[in-house]
Amino acid sequence: MGRVTITPADLWHHYGRTRHATDRTVPDRFFWSWSQDGGPGAEALGDITGRRIGDLGAGAARHAAHLAVHHCPARVVAVDASPSQHAMAGDLYGHLASRLRLVHSDVVRHLHAVTDNYDVLYSVFGAVDFTEPRELLPAAASALRPGGRLAFSTLAHHLGGRPAHPDVQYTRIGAKTPDGEAATMRRWVLQEQVWTKLLDEAGFTRISTERLPGGTGPRAADTLLVTAFRTDRPAA
């Protein structure tokens, strides 16, 4: 009898569907903050004109579409493992195929397949938040060209105010399967010094962090914006 492969439920199936039904535009601004209404914009990526850019955990690819349309990169590659998010991105921005490539793939697997390929990688509450960092960060270093930049925004603390973890530990958060059943997924909410240590170990240098204040309310949160650069010799 052959091996039976069980495909995990797409826990991002419901995310962004309301906006997808009402907003099909390419955003005219790029936000890093949790509230998506302030803080620095695409300038945190540096000058990306003519550069190859990767969005890790792109979701519906709204940030990637903004870069492709407004900032003249060579190409933006939007990577996401969720079938529903990938399909949503294709429906919204498939017409940008000459500038925007949509890739349905596990992010770590994709990065391992494209050594020394990207000039810039970024994540806006995307794959960096939801992937074991000791796997993702070395893979990102190997996929960047020497001197390439990684930038990501992540929660500076848990929603509701609980502090970020002081070590490499994930938090279980609520999610739903496509048929609406309750489920959980892993999210890494780590303190600034933990991210810095992980990046250093993965082969990054010139690591910097900035805390962007959040608003008010039960789901308000500060954002930690992190940038780092691949060294000439990333960690094995």
ABEGO torsion letter per residue (X at the ends): XBBBBBBBBBAAAABGAAAAAABABBBABBBABAAGABEBBAAAAEBABGBBBBBBGAEAGAAAAAAAAAAGBABBBBBBABAAAAAAAAAAAAAAAAABBBBBBBAAAAAAABBGABABBBBBGBAAAABBAAAAAAAAAAABBBGBBBBBBBBABBBGGBBBBABBBBBBBBBBBAAGBBBBBBBBBBBAAAAAAAAAAAGBBGBBBBBBBBBBEAABBBBBBBBBBBBABBBX
